[in-house]
Amino acid sequence: MCRNIKTLFNFDPPATEEEIQAASLQFVRKLSGFNAPSKVNEEAFQLAVEEVTAAASKLLSTLVTNAEPRNREIEAEKARERNALRFGTAE
């Protein structure tokens, strides 16, 4: 799994369309191996991003959970702590 793709489900406030699009872009980049596609592949690349964004939006809007929504600040702090342990640096 691409480390740049973040969990978007069950947050308060919910993921924005921009966050979903950014995760979709990262996913398509990972699959294609292109950070930026060539002119000849640009249309296919953009179409893939749009379709993945639509599928991700549909998925997030239909998932159900009984768990309490997660807090973005708390999750970010946990991620910083994990990174500090993993890389031996504190931010």
Secondary structure by P-SEA (a helix, b strand, c coil): ccccccccccccccccaaaaaaaaaaaaaaaaccccccccaaaaaaaaaaaaaaaaaaaaaccccccccccaaaaaaaaaaaaaaaccccc
